[in-house]
Amino acid sequence: MGKKIQAIVRGPENYFDGQLFAPGQVVMVDEDFVSDEDFIEKDVEVTLKQPVMDNGKLVRTAVETVKTRTRFRPIDSDMPRAEQPTTTAEVATAQLDRLNVNDFLKGGADDIEEAIANGTVDDHLGVIEQAEISGKGRKGVKAAIAARRAALSQ
């Protein structure tokens, strides 16, 4: 393996390394996984289904070259980079289908309660609730979640 370098998540999938990174965000990864090319050729050792004889020796493995999709591109790539949300409201509205709950919960309780009350994060209430219970456990946030759940069930 090579050294760790900064790279940009290509997508379309998120990348998880202790925290969730959306496509376009900057991460630290092994340089062997970074390329401007869409695919990288790699040599992998595979186990043969049936061993073969090679010059009187029984061989059970072989080296095969495979193409793998590149998940990261260089930091100096011309491709666009995602802007990092900086406030709780921006985190909540930056990507409607994704939410970095850790960043969202770093905001002030008032901002979090407001985002919950106005329905911005309805799709993520369960995850927010679990993270808040296992984290700070702020009463106001818990109450906002409970109130929003009650409003949604009506």
DSSP file (Angstrom, degrees, kcal/mol; ACC not computed):
  #  RESIDUE AA STRUCTURE BP1 BP2  ACC     N-H-->O    O-->H-N    N-H-->O    O-->H-N    TCO  KAPPA ALPHA  PHI   PSI    X-CA   Y-CA   Z-CA
    1    1 A M              0   0    0      0, 0.0     2,-0.0     0, 0.0    29,-0.0   0.000 360.0 360.0 360.0 150.1    0.0    0.0    0.0
    2    2 A G        -     0   0    0      1,-0.2     2,-0.1     0, 0.0    28,-0.0  -0.119 360.0 -71.6 -90.6-169.4    1.1    3.6   -0.7
    3    3 A K        -     0   0    0     27,-0.1    28,-2.5     1,-0.1     2,-0.3  -0.420  52.5 -97.6 -83.6 162.8    1.0    6.6    1.5
    4    4 A K  E     +A   30   0A   0     26,-0.2     2,-0.3    -2,-0.1    26,-0.2  -0.633  48.1 171.6 -81.7 134.1   -2.2    8.5    2.5
    5    5 A I  E     -A   29   0A   0     24,-3.1    24,-2.6    -2,-0.3     2,-0.3  -0.909  38.2 -93.9-135.7 164.3   -3.1   11.5    0.4
    6    6 A Q  E     +A   28   0A   0     -2,-0.3    69,-0.7    22,-0.2     2,-0.3  -0.627  52.1 162.1 -78.3 138.3   -6.0   13.9    0.0
    7    7 A A  E     -AB  27  74A   0     20,-2.6    20,-2.8    -2,-0.3     2,-0.4  -0.920  36.6-109.9-148.2 171.4   -8.4   13.0   -2.7
    8    8 A I  E     -AB  26  73A   0     65,-2.7    65,-2.3    -2,-0.3     2,-0.3  -0.916  31.9-116.3-111.6 132.4  -12.0   13.7   -3.8
    9    9 A V  E     - B   0  72A   0     16,-2.4    15,-2.8    -2,-0.4    63,-0.2  -0.516  23.4-158.9 -66.5 125.4  -14.8   11.2   -3.5
   10   10 A R        +     0   0    0     61,-2.9    -1,-0.2    -2,-0.3    62,-0.1   0.894  37.3 164.8 -74.7 -42.1  -16.0   10.4   -7.1
   11   11 A G        +     0   0    0     60,-0.5    -1,-0.1     2,-0.2     3,-0.1  -0.338  66.9 162.0  85.4-178.2  -19.4    9.0   -6.4
   12   12 A P  S    S+     0   0    0      0, 0.0     2,-0.2     0, 0.0    -1,-0.1  -0.992  99.2  51.9 -77.4 -11.6  -22.2    8.2   -7.2
   13   13 A E  S    S-     0   0    0      1,-0.1    -2,-0.2     9,-0.1     2,-0.1  -0.491  89.0-113.4 -83.5 155.6  -21.9    6.3   -3.8
   14   14 A N        -     0   0    0     -2,-0.2     2,-0.4     8,-0.1     8,-0.2  -0.313  26.4-129.8 -71.4 167.0  -21.0    7.9   -0.6
   15   15 A Y  E     -D   21   0B   0      6,-2.7     6,-3.1    -2,-0.1     2,-0.5  -0.992  16.6-157.9-123.1 131.0  -17.7    6.9    1.1
   16   16 A F  E     +D   20   0B   0     -2,-0.4     4,-0.2     4,-0.2     6,-0.0  -0.941  28.1 151.1-115.0 124.1  -17.7    5.8    4.8
   17   17 A D  S    S-     0   0    0      2,-2.2     3,-0.1    -2,-0.5    -1,-0.1  -0.461  92.5 -47.3-144.2  65.0  -14.5    5.9    6.8
   18   18 A G  S    S+     0   0    0      0, 0.0     2,-0.3     0, 0.0    -2,-0.1   0.018 139.8  37.8  88.9 -28.1  -15.6    6.5   10.4
   19   19 A Q  S    S-     0   0    0     -4,-0.1    -2,-2.2    83,-0.0     2,-0.4  -0.964  96.4 -98.6-146.0 160.6  -17.9    9.3    9.0
   20   20 A L  E     -D   16   0B   0     -2,-0.3     2,-0.5    -4,-0.2    -4,-0.2  -0.671  32.4-166.8 -88.4 129.2  -19.9    9.6    5.8
   21   21 A F  E     -D   15   0B   0     -6,-3.1    -6,-2.7    -2,-0.4     3,-0.1  -0.964  11.1-144.0-115.9 129.1  -18.5   11.6    2.9
   22   22 A A    >   -     0   0    0     -2,-0.5     3,-2.1    -8,-0.2   -13,-0.3  -0.463  41.4 -76.4 -83.5 159.6  -20.6   12.6    0.0
   23   23 A P  T 3  S+     0   0    0      0, 0.0   -13,-0.2     0, 0.0    -1,-0.1  -0.327 121.5  30.5 -55.1 135.5  -19.4   12.7   -3.6
   24   24 A G  T 3  S+     0   0    0    -15,-2.8    58,-1.5     1,-0.4     2,-0.2   0.223  91.6 121.4  97.7 -13.1  -17.2   15.7   -4.1
   25   25 A Q    <   -     0   0    0     -3,-2.1   -16,-2.4    56,-0.2    -1,-0.4  -0.519  66.3-111.6 -84.8 154.7  -15.9   15.9   -0.6
   26   26 A V  E     +A    8   0A   0    -18,-0.2     2,-0.3    -2,-0.2   -18,-0.2  -0.687  41.8 169.3 -88.8 133.6  -12.2   15.7    0.3
   27   27 A V  E     -A    7   0A   0    -20,-2.8   -20,-2.6    -2,-0.4     2,-0.6  -0.887  36.9-114.3-136.1 165.6  -10.9   12.6    2.1
   28   28 A M  E     +A    6   0A   0     -2,-0.3     2,-0.3   -22,-0.2   -22,-0.2  -0.933  50.1 154.3-103.0 119.2   -7.6   11.0    3.1
   29   29 A V  E     -A    5   0A   0    -24,-2.6   -24,-3.1    -2,-0.6     2,-0.1  -0.899  50.9 -76.6-139.5 167.3   -7.1    7.7    1.3
   30   30 A D  E >   -A    4   0A   0     -2,-0.3     3,-2.0   -26,-0.2   -26,-0.2  -0.444  40.6-128.8 -64.3 134.6   -4.3    5.4    0.1
   31   31 A E  G >  S+     0   0    0    -28,-2.5     3,-1.4     1,-0.3    -1,-0.1   0.720 103.4  71.7 -61.8 -20.7   -2.7    6.9   -3.1
   32   32 A D  G 3  S+     0   0    0      1,-0.2    -1,-0.3   -29,-0.2   -28,-0.1   0.702  96.2  52.3 -67.4 -18.3   -3.2    3.5   -4.9
   33   33 A F  G <  S+     0   0    0     -3,-2.0    39,-0.9    37,-0.1     2,-0.4   0.351  92.8  91.2 -97.9   4.9   -6.9    4.2   -5.0
   34   34 A V  B <   +c   72   0A   0     -3,-1.4     2,-0.3    -4,-0.2    39,-0.2  -0.868  46.7 139.5-109.5 131.5   -6.7    7.6   -6.6
   35   35 A S        -     0   0    0     37,-2.0     5,-0.0    -2,-0.4    -3,-0.0  -0.975  53.6-134.0-163.9 152.4   -6.7    8.3  -10.4
   36   36 A D  S    S+     0   0    0     -2,-0.3     2,-0.1    37,-0.2    -1,-0.1   0.690  88.0  90.4 -77.0 -20.5   -8.1   10.6  -13.0
   37   37 A E  S    S-     0   0    0      1,-0.1    -2,-0.1    -3,-0.1    33,-0.1  -0.434  81.9-131.1 -76.0 150.9   -9.0    7.5  -15.0
   38   38 A D  S    S+     0   0    0      1,-0.1    32,-2.8    -2,-0.1     2,-0.3   0.811  92.0  30.4 -70.3 -30.3  -12.5    5.9  -14.5
   39   39 A F  E     -E   69   0C   0     30,-0.3     2,-0.4    32,-0.0    30,-0.2  -0.962  67.1-154.9-131.6 148.0  -10.9    2.4  -14.0
   40   40 A I  E     -E   68   0C   0     28,-2.7    28,-2.7    -2,-0.3     2,-0.5  -0.970  17.7-133.1-119.5 135.9   -7.6    1.2  -12.6
   41   41 A E  E     +E   67   0C   0     -2,-0.4     2,-0.3    26,-0.2    26,-0.2  -0.773  30.6 179.8 -88.2 132.2   -6.1   -2.2  -13.6
   42   42 A K  E     -E   66   0C   0     24,-2.8    24,-2.9    -2,-0.5     2,-0.6  -0.968  27.5-128.5-131.7 147.0   -4.9   -4.2  -10.6
   43   43 A D  E     -E   65   0C   0     -2,-0.3     2,-0.4    22,-0.2    22,-0.2  -0.853  32.6-178.9 -93.7 125.9   -3.2   -7.6  -10.2
   44   44 A V  E     -E   64   0C   0     20,-3.0    20,-3.1    -2,-0.6     2,-0.5  -0.944  27.1-123.9-125.2 147.8   -5.0   -9.8   -7.8
   45   45 A E  E     -E   63   0C   0     -2,-0.4     2,-0.3    18,-0.2    18,-0.2  -0.788  31.9-170.6 -90.8 128.7   -4.2  -13.3   -6.6
   46   46 A V  E     -E   62   0C   0     16,-3.1    16,-2.2    -2,-0.5     2,-0.5  -0.894  22.5-123.0-119.8 149.5   -7.1  -15.7   -7.1
   47   47 A T  E     -E   61   0C   0     -2,-0.3    14,-0.3    14,-0.2     2,-0.2  -0.786  30.9-126.3 -90.0 129.5   -7.5  -19.3   -5.9
   48   48 A L  E     -     0   0C   0     12,-3.0    -1,-0.0    -2,-0.5     4,-0.0  -0.491   4.4-137.0 -76.1 143.1   -8.1  -21.7   -8.8
   49   49 A K  E    S+     0   0C   0      1,-0.2    -1,-0.1    -2,-0.2    11,-0.0   0.912  98.3  26.2 -64.1 -41.9  -11.2  -24.0   -8.6
   50   50 A Q  E    S-     0   0C   0     -3,-0.0    -1,-0.2    10,-0.0    -2,-0.0  -0.989  92.5-122.2-122.2 123.9   -9.1  -26.9   -9.7
   51   51 A P  E     -     0   0C   0      0, 0.0     2,-0.3     0, 0.0     9,-0.2  -0.274  28.9-150.0 -60.4 151.8   -5.3  -27.0   -9.1
   52   52 A V  E     -E   59   0C   0      7,-2.3     7,-3.6     9,-0.1     2,-0.5  -0.874  12.5-116.9-123.9 157.5   -3.1  -27.3  -12.2
   53   53 A M  E     -E   58   0C   0     -2,-0.3     2,-0.4     5,-0.2     5,-0.2  -0.806  28.4-179.7 -94.3 132.6    0.3  -28.8  -12.8
   54   54 A D  E >  S-E   57   0C   0      3,-3.0     3,-1.3    -2,-0.5    -2,-0.0  -0.908  73.6 -28.3-135.1 106.4    3.1  -26.5  -13.8
   55   55 A N  T 3  S-     0   0    0     -2,-0.4     3,-0.1     1,-0.3    -1,-0.0   0.889 127.2 -46.5  53.8  43.7    6.5  -28.1  -14.4
   56   56 A G  T 3  S+     0   0    0      1,-0.3     2,-0.4     0, 0.0    -1,-0.3   0.470 117.8 111.4  82.3   2.1    5.8  -30.8  -11.9
   57   57 A K  E <   -E   54   0C   0     -3,-1.3    -3,-3.0     2,-0.0     2,-0.6  -0.883  68.7-125.4-110.7 141.8    4.4  -28.5   -9.3
   58   58 A L  E     -E   53   0C   0     -2,-0.4     2,-0.5    -5,-0.2    -5,-0.2  -0.753  27.8-161.5 -84.6 121.9    0.8  -28.3   -8.1
   59   59 A V  E     +E   52   0C   0     -7,-3.6    -7,-2.3    -2,-0.6     3,-0.0  -0.913  20.7 171.5-111.0 126.7   -0.4  -24.7   -8.5
   60   60 A R  E     +     0   0C   0     -2,-0.5   -12,-3.0    -9,-0.2     2,-0.3   0.522  63.9  48.2-109.0 -10.8   -3.5  -23.5   -6.6
   61   61 A T  E     -E   47   0C   0    -14,-0.3     2,-0.3    -9,-0.1   -14,-0.2  -0.883  56.7-173.4-129.9 161.6   -3.3  -19.8   -7.2
   62   62 A A  E     -E   46   0C   0    -16,-2.2   -16,-3.1    -2,-0.3     2,-0.5  -0.968  27.3-115.9-146.6 159.6   -2.9  -17.5  -10.2
   63   63 A V  E     -E   45   0C   0     -2,-0.3     2,-0.4   -18,-0.2   -18,-0.2  -0.882  33.3-173.6-101.1 128.7   -2.4  -13.8  -10.7
   64   64 A E  E     -E   44   0C   0    -20,-3.1   -20,-3.0    -2,-0.5     2,-0.6  -0.959  20.7-134.7-124.4 139.9   -5.2  -12.1  -12.6
   65   65 A T  E     +E   43   0C   0     -2,-0.4     2,-0.3   -22,-0.2   -22,-0.2  -0.835  31.9 177.8 -94.0 124.8   -5.4   -8.5  -13.9
   66   66 A V  E     -E   42   0C   0    -24,-2.9   -24,-2.8    -2,-0.6     2,-0.5  -0.890  27.8-125.7-125.5 155.8   -8.8   -6.9  -13.2
   67   67 A K  E     -E   41   0C   0     -2,-0.3     2,-0.4   -26,-0.2   -26,-0.2  -0.882  27.7-172.0 -99.4 129.7  -10.3   -3.5  -13.8
   68   68 A T  E     -E   40   0C   0    -28,-2.7   -28,-2.7    -2,-0.5     2,-0.2  -0.949  29.2-107.0-121.5 144.8  -11.8   -1.8  -10.8
   69   69 A R  E     -E   39   0C   0     -2,-0.4     2,-0.5   -30,-0.2   -30,-0.3  -0.456  35.4-119.2 -68.0 135.8  -13.8    1.4  -10.7
   70   70 A T        -     0   0    0    -32,-2.8   -36,-0.1    -2,-0.2    -1,-0.1  -0.663  26.5-173.6 -79.0 123.5  -11.8    4.4   -9.3
   71   71 A R        +     0   0    0     -2,-0.5   -61,-2.9   -38,-0.4   -60,-0.5   0.626  66.7  43.5 -92.2 -15.5  -13.6    5.7   -6.2
   72   72 A F  E     -Bc   9  34A   0    -39,-0.9   -37,-2.0   -63,-0.2   -63,-0.2  -0.967  62.3-159.0-134.8 147.2  -11.3    8.8   -5.8
   73   73 A R  E     -B    8   0A   0    -65,-2.3   -65,-2.7    -2,-0.3   -37,-0.2  -0.874  39.7 -83.1-120.9 157.9   -9.8   11.4   -8.0
   74   74 A P  E >   -B    7   0A   0      0, 0.0     3,-1.6     0, 0.0   -67,-0.2  -0.167  33.1-122.5 -59.7 151.3   -6.8   13.6   -7.3
   75   75 A I  T 3  S+     0   0    0    -69,-0.7   -68,-0.1     1,-0.3    -2,-0.0   0.797 113.0  53.7 -64.3 -29.5   -7.3   16.8   -5.3
   76   76 A D  T 3  S+     0   0    0      2,-0.0    -1,-0.3     0, 0.0   -69,-0.0   0.232  82.8 130.3 -91.5  14.9   -5.9   18.9   -8.2
   77   77 A S    <   -     0   0    0     -3,-1.6    -4,-0.0     1,-0.1   -41,-0.0  -0.280  65.8-127.8 -65.7 152.7   -8.4   17.4  -10.6
   78   78 A D  S    S+     0   0    0      2,-0.0    -1,-0.1     3,-0.0     3,-0.1   0.586  78.0 108.2 -77.3 -10.3  -10.4   19.7  -12.9
   79   79 A M  S    S-     0   0    0      1,-0.1    -2,-0.0     0, 0.0    -6,-0.0  -0.339  83.1 -91.1 -68.5 150.7  -13.6   18.0  -11.8
   80   80 A P        -     0   0    0      0, 0.0     2,-0.4     0, 0.0    -1,-0.1  -0.244  35.9-143.2 -66.2 150.9  -15.9   20.1   -9.5
   81   81 A R        -     0   0    0     -3,-0.1     2,-0.2   -73,-0.0   -56,-0.2  -0.903  19.2-113.7-114.2 141.8  -15.5   19.8   -5.7
   82   82 A A        -     0   0    0    -58,-1.5     2,-0.3    -2,-0.4   -56,-0.2  -0.489  28.2-120.8 -73.9 141.0  -18.5   19.9   -3.3
   83   83 A E        -     0   0    0     -2,-0.2    -1,-0.1   -58,-0.1   -58,-0.0  -0.640  27.8-120.5 -77.4 139.2  -18.7   22.8   -0.9
   84   84 A Q        -     0   0    0     -2,-0.3     7,-0.1     1,-0.0    -1,-0.0  -0.710  25.5-121.4 -83.2 123.5  -18.6   21.8    2.7
   85   85 A P        -     0   0    0      0, 0.0    -1,-0.0     0, 0.0     3,-0.0  -0.369  27.5-172.8 -61.5 142.9  -21.8   22.9    4.6
   86   86 A T        +     0   0    0      1,-0.0     2,-0.3    -2,-0.0     3,-0.0   0.690  57.6  47.7-115.1 -24.1  -20.8   25.1    7.5
   87   87 A T  S  > S-     0   0    0      1,-0.1     4,-2.7    20,-0.0     5,-0.2  -0.764  83.5-110.8-116.9 165.4  -24.0   25.7    9.5
   88   88 A T  H  > S+     0   0    0     -2,-0.3     4,-2.3     1,-0.2     5,-0.2   0.909 119.2  50.1 -58.5 -43.8  -26.7   23.4   10.8
   89   89 A A  H  > S+     0   0    0      1,-0.2     4,-1.9     2,-0.2    -1,-0.2   0.902 111.3  48.4 -64.0 -40.6  -29.3   24.8    8.4
   90   90 A E  H  > S+     0   0    0      2,-0.2     4,-2.2     1,-0.2    -2,-0.2   0.899 110.7  51.1 -66.4 -39.9  -26.9   24.4    5.4
   91   91 A V  H  X S+     0   0    0     -4,-2.7     4,-0.6     1,-0.2     9,-0.2   0.917 111.7  48.4 -61.0 -42.2  -26.1   20.8    6.5
   92   92 A A  H  < S+     0   0    0     -4,-2.3    -1,-0.2     1,-0.2    -2,-0.2   0.844 123.5  30.3 -68.4 -34.5  -29.9   20.1    6.6
   93   93 A T  H  < S+     0   0    0     -4,-1.9     3,-0.3    -5,-0.2    -1,-0.2   0.543  95.6  87.3-104.6  -7.5  -30.6   21.6    3.3
   94   94 A A  H  < S+     0   0    0     -4,-2.2     2,-0.4     1,-0.3    -3,-0.1   0.907 108.0  11.9 -61.1 -43.4  -27.4   21.0    1.3
   95   95 A Q    ><  -     0   0    0     -4,-0.6     3,-0.8     3,-0.4    -1,-0.3  -0.926  65.2-163.1-138.4 110.6  -28.5   17.5    0.2
   96   96 A L  T 3  S+     0   0    0     -2,-0.4    27,-0.1    -3,-0.3    -1,-0.1   0.797  94.0  45.1 -66.1 -27.4  -32.1   16.6    0.7
   97   97 A D  T 3  S+     0   0    0      1,-0.0     2,-0.3    26,-0.0    -1,-0.3   0.553 116.7  47.0 -93.5  -7.0  -31.3   12.9    0.2
   98   98 A R    <   -     0   0    0     -3,-0.8    -3,-0.4    -6,-0.1     2,-0.3  -0.963  58.6-179.0-131.9 150.1  -28.2   12.8    2.4
   99   99 A L        -     0   0    0     -2,-0.3     2,-1.3    -5,-0.1     3,-0.1  -0.918  23.9-144.4-150.0 122.0  -27.5   14.2    5.8
  100  100 A N     >  -     0   0    0     -2,-0.3     4,-2.6    -9,-0.2     3,-0.2  -0.743  20.5-169.2 -83.3  97.4  -24.3   14.0    7.8
  101  101 A V  H  > S+     0   0    0     -2,-1.3     4,-2.8     1,-0.2    -1,-0.2   0.849  80.7  57.9 -61.9 -37.1  -25.9   13.6   11.2
  102  102 A N  H  > S+     0   0    0      1,-0.2     4,-0.6     2,-0.2    -1,-0.2   0.946 111.7  41.0 -59.2 -47.8  -22.6   14.2   13.0
  103  103 A D  H >4 S+     0   0    0      1,-0.2     3,-0.9     2,-0.2     4,-0.5   0.905 113.7  54.2 -65.7 -40.6  -22.2   17.6   11.4
  104  104 A F  H >< S+     0   0    0     -4,-2.6     3,-1.1     1,-0.2    -2,-0.2   0.912 108.6  48.1 -58.9 -44.1  -25.9   18.4   11.8
  105  105 A L  H 3< S+     0   0    0     -4,-2.8    -1,-0.2     1,-0.2    -2,-0.2   0.545  95.3  73.8 -78.8  -6.5  -25.8   17.7   15.5
  106  106 A K  T << S+     0   0    0     -3,-0.9    -1,-0.2    -4,-0.6    -2,-0.2   0.686  83.6  91.4 -75.1 -17.4  -22.7   19.9   16.0
  107  107 A G  S <  S-     0   0    0     -3,-1.1     2,-0.1    -4,-0.5   -20,-0.0  -0.085  94.1 -75.4 -70.5 174.2  -24.9   22.9   15.6
  108  108 A G     >  -     0   0    0      1,-0.1     4,-2.3     4,-0.0     5,-0.2  -0.363  39.3-116.8 -70.2 151.7  -26.6   24.8   18.3
  109  109 A A  H  > S+     0   0    0      1,-0.2     4,-2.9     2,-0.2     5,-0.2   0.865 114.4  55.2 -58.3 -38.6  -29.7   23.2   19.9
  110  110 A D  H  > S+     0   0    0      2,-0.2     4,-2.1     1,-0.2    -1,-0.2   0.918 109.5  46.0 -62.6 -43.6  -31.9   26.1   18.7
  111  111 A D  H  > S+     0   0    0      2,-0.2     4,-2.4     1,-0.2    -2,-0.2   0.905 114.3  48.4 -64.7 -41.5  -30.9   25.6   15.1
  112  112 A I  H  X S+     0   0    0     -4,-2.3     4,-2.2     1,-0.2    -2,-0.2   0.938 111.7  48.7 -64.6 -47.1  -31.4   21.8   15.4
  113  113 A E  H  X S+     0   0    0     -4,-2.9     4,-2.7     1,-0.2    -1,-0.2   0.881 111.5  50.6 -60.8 -38.9  -34.8   22.2   17.0
  114  114 A E  H  X S+     0   0    0     -4,-2.1     4,-2.4    -5,-0.2     6,-0.2   0.921 109.6  49.5 -65.6 -44.1  -35.8   24.7   14.2
  115  115 A A  H  <>S+     0   0    0     -4,-2.4     5,-1.3     1,-0.2     6,-0.9   0.877 114.7  45.7 -62.8 -37.4  -34.7   22.4   11.4
  116  116 A I  H ><5S+     0   0    0     -4,-2.2     3,-1.1    -5,-0.2    -2,-0.2   0.929 112.8  50.0 -69.6 -45.5  -36.7   19.5   13.0
  117  117 A A  H 3<5S+     0   0    0     -4,-2.7    -2,-0.2     1,-0.3    -1,-0.2   0.858 109.4  50.1 -64.1 -37.0  -39.8   21.6   13.6
  118  118 A N  T 3<5S-     0   0    0     -4,-2.4    -1,-0.3    -5,-0.2    -2,-0.2   0.477 113.3-116.1 -85.8   0.7  -40.0   23.0   10.1
  119  119 A G  T X 5S+     0   0    0     -3,-1.1     3,-1.2    -4,-0.3     4,-0.2   0.550  73.7 132.0  85.9   6.8  -39.7   19.5    8.6
  120  120 A T  T 3 <S+     0   0    0     -5,-1.3     3,-0.2     1,-0.3    -4,-0.2   0.836  81.8  33.1 -61.1 -33.3  -36.4   20.0    6.8
  121  121 A V  T >  S+     0   0    0     -6,-0.9     3,-2.0     1,-0.2    -1,-0.3   0.009  76.1 126.9-115.0  27.2  -35.0   16.7    8.2
  122  122 A D  G X  S+     0   0    0     -3,-1.2     3,-1.2     1,-0.3     4,-0.3   0.852  72.6  56.7 -54.1 -38.9  -38.1   14.6    8.4
  123  123 A D  G 3  S+     0   0    0      1,-0.2    -1,-0.3    -4,-0.2     4,-0.1   0.660 112.3  42.6 -68.1 -14.2  -36.5   11.7    6.3
  124  124 A H  G <> S+     0   0    0     -3,-2.0     4,-2.6     1,-0.1    -1,-0.2   0.218  75.9 112.6-117.4  13.1  -33.7   11.5    8.9
  125  125 A L  H <> S+     0   0    0     -3,-1.2     4,-2.8    -4,-0.2     5,-0.2   0.887  77.9  51.6 -57.1 -43.3  -35.6   11.8   12.2
  126  126 A G  H  > S+     0   0    0     -4,-0.3     4,-2.3     2,-0.2    -1,-0.2   0.915 112.9  44.2 -61.7 -44.2  -34.8    8.2   13.3
  127  127 A V  H  > S+     0   0    0      2,-0.2     4,-2.5     1,-0.2     5,-0.2   0.907 114.3  50.0 -67.9 -41.6  -31.1    8.6   12.7
  128  128 A I  H  X S+     0   0    0     -4,-2.6     4,-2.5     1,-0.2     5,-0.2   0.922 110.7  50.4 -61.7 -43.7  -31.0   12.0   14.4
  129  129 A E  H  X S+     0   0    0     -4,-2.8     4,-2.4    -5,-0.2    -2,-0.2   0.927 111.8  46.6 -61.6 -46.6  -32.9   10.6   17.4
  130  130 A Q  H  X S+     0   0    0     -4,-2.3     4,-2.2     1,-0.2    -1,-0.2   0.913 113.9  48.3 -63.2 -42.8  -30.5    7.7   17.8
  131  131 A A  H  X S+     0   0    0     -4,-2.5     4,-0.9     1,-0.2    -1,-0.2   0.892 112.9  48.0 -65.7 -38.6  -27.4    9.9   17.4
  132  132 A E  H  <>S+     0   0    0     -4,-2.5     5,-1.6    -5,-0.2    -2,-0.2   0.883 110.8  51.1 -69.9 -38.3  -28.8   12.4   19.9
  133  133 A I  H  <5S+     0   0    0     -4,-2.4    -2,-0.2     1,-0.2    -1,-0.2   0.915 115.6  41.5 -64.1 -42.4  -29.6    9.6   22.4
  134  134 A S  H  <5S+     0   0    0     -4,-2.2    -1,-0.2    -5,-0.2    -2,-0.2   0.593 124.7  38.6 -82.5  -8.8  -26.2    8.1   22.2
  135  135 A G  T  <5S-     0   0    0     -4,-0.9    -3,-0.2    -5,-0.2    -2,-0.0   0.417 128.2 -22.3-106.0-118.1  -24.5   11.6   22.2
  136  136 A K  T   5 -     0   0    0     -5,-0.1    -3,-0.1     2,-0.0    -4,-0.1   0.809  67.0-149.0 -72.1 -32.0  -25.4   14.7   24.1
  137  137 A G      < -     0   0    0     -5,-1.6     2,-0.3     1,-0.2    -4,-0.1   0.916  18.2-167.6  64.3  45.1  -29.0   13.8   24.8
  138  138 A R     >  -     0   0    0      1,-0.1     4,-2.3    -6,-0.1     5,-0.2  -0.496  18.1-143.0 -70.1 128.9  -30.3   17.4   24.8
  139  139 A K  H  > S+     0   0    0     -2,-0.3     4,-2.6     1,-0.2     5,-0.2   0.881  98.2  54.1 -61.0 -41.4  -33.8   17.6   26.2
  140  140 A G  H  > S+     0   0    0      2,-0.2     4,-2.1     1,-0.2    -1,-0.2   0.880 109.7  46.9 -62.6 -38.8  -34.9   20.3   23.7
  141  141 A V  H  > S+     0   0    0      2,-0.2     4,-2.4     1,-0.2    -1,-0.2   0.920 112.4  49.7 -69.3 -43.7  -33.8   18.3   20.7
  142  142 A K  H  X S+     0   0    0     -4,-2.3     4,-2.4     1,-0.2    -2,-0.2   0.908 111.9  49.1 -60.0 -41.7  -35.5   15.2   22.0
  143  143 A A  H  X S+     0   0    0     -4,-2.6     4,-2.6     2,-0.2    -1,-0.2   0.895 109.7  51.5 -65.5 -39.7  -38.7   17.2   22.6
  144  144 A A  H  X S+     0   0    0     -4,-2.1     4,-2.3     2,-0.2    -2,-0.2   0.901 110.6  48.6 -63.9 -40.8  -38.5   18.6   19.1
  145  145 A I  H  X S+     0   0    0     -4,-2.4     4,-2.6     2,-0.2    -2,-0.2   0.935 112.7  47.7 -63.9 -46.4  -38.2   15.1   17.6
  146  146 A A  H  X S+     0   0    0     -4,-2.4     4,-2.2     1,-0.2    -2,-0.2   0.906 112.8  48.8 -61.7 -42.0  -41.1   13.8   19.7
  147  147 A A  H  X S+     0   0    0     -4,-2.6     4,-2.2     2,-0.2    -1,-0.2   0.896 112.0  48.5 -65.4 -40.1  -43.3   16.8   18.7
  148  148 A R  H  X S+     0   0    0     -4,-2.3     4,-2.4     2,-0.2    -2,-0.2   0.908 110.3  50.9 -67.9 -41.7  -42.4   16.4   15.0
  149  149 A R  H  X S+     0   0    0     -4,-2.6     4,-1.7     1,-0.2    -1,-0.2   0.912 111.0  49.4 -60.4 -41.7  -43.2   12.7   15.1
  150  150 A A  H  X S+     0   0    0     -4,-2.2     4,-0.7     1,-0.2    -2,-0.2   0.903 111.1  49.3 -63.9 -41.1  -46.6   13.5   16.7
  151  151 A A  H >< S+     0   0    0     -4,-2.2     3,-0.6     1,-0.2    -1,-0.2   0.880 111.3  49.5 -66.6 -36.8  -47.3   16.1   14.0
  152  152 A L  H 3< S+     0   0    0     -4,-2.4    -1,-0.2     1,-0.2    -2,-0.2   0.804 106.0  56.5 -71.6 -29.4  -46.4   13.7   11.3
  153  153 A S  H 3<        0   0    0     -4,-1.7    -1,-0.2     1,-0.2    -2,-0.2   0.626 360.0 360.0 -79.7 -11.4  -48.6   10.9   12.7
  154  154 A Q    <<        0   0    0     -4,-0.7    -1,-0.2    -3,-0.6    -2,-0.1   0.466 360.0 360.0 -82.3 360.0  -51.7   13.1   12.6
